[in-house]
């Protein structure tokens, strides 16, 4: 008894069919299946699309909402053990868009742009407790335009760009209207930013610098930061409030020196 062997043309057709099936399975791999691999405490609610172009109706962290996320993942960098993607985030009228490049040891965010309410950003479950202690509840609108943000071992290594805040209000024991401000992060490996007012009840000119970050062994997760500069009251109601920083100089300015971690 002899077995009939498939012709070469038939074998090629079968191979091409299997290859098309495998390619299709990869290209259209459902996001719902891929996102099952998210490590705890993250959970994607209402996933849609594919692994390469998909979305989460709500990304959650430990049961707390981060917001809606969508992404476009590039395939070729994965062959070089790199992850490259464009990501969008929205929540309660706030939105941000950015590109990300990540390896096993470092993450770089590029072109982080958008607008967000101060209260919405503070409510995100991603911040270390030390930052939340220094970040009092408030109101205002953030306009973010950051060219680069670098992370390594969960620590900031670079920030370049600008963040504006409009209509900042502190909601502590009293409601204090603070005005409009700008934070410019200069280019370079040093984490140094210039904080200045854009009109309002306070004239502010200060520098924010990282004093423990990166490879510093005893640095806390969010790093240690120092703000130094001068502040002057334009609004007479603030002259008494600013006395907490000590007496004013002859120009009416109070010296600022605040550190948090």
Buried (B, 14 or more C-beta within 10 A) or exposed (E): EEEEEEEEEEEEEEEEEEEEEEEEEEEEBBBBEBBEEBEEEEBBEEBBBBBBBBBBEBBBBEEEBBBBBBBBBBEEBEEEEEBBBBBBBBBEEBBBBBBBBBEEEEBBBBEBBBBBBBBBBBBBEEBEEBBEEEEEEBBBBBBBEBBBBBBBEEBBBBBBBBBBBBBBBBEEEEEBBBBBBBBBBEEEEEBBBBBBBEEBBBBBBBBBBBEBBBEEEEBBEBBBBBBEBBBBBBEEEBBEBBEEBEEBEEEBBBEBEEEBB
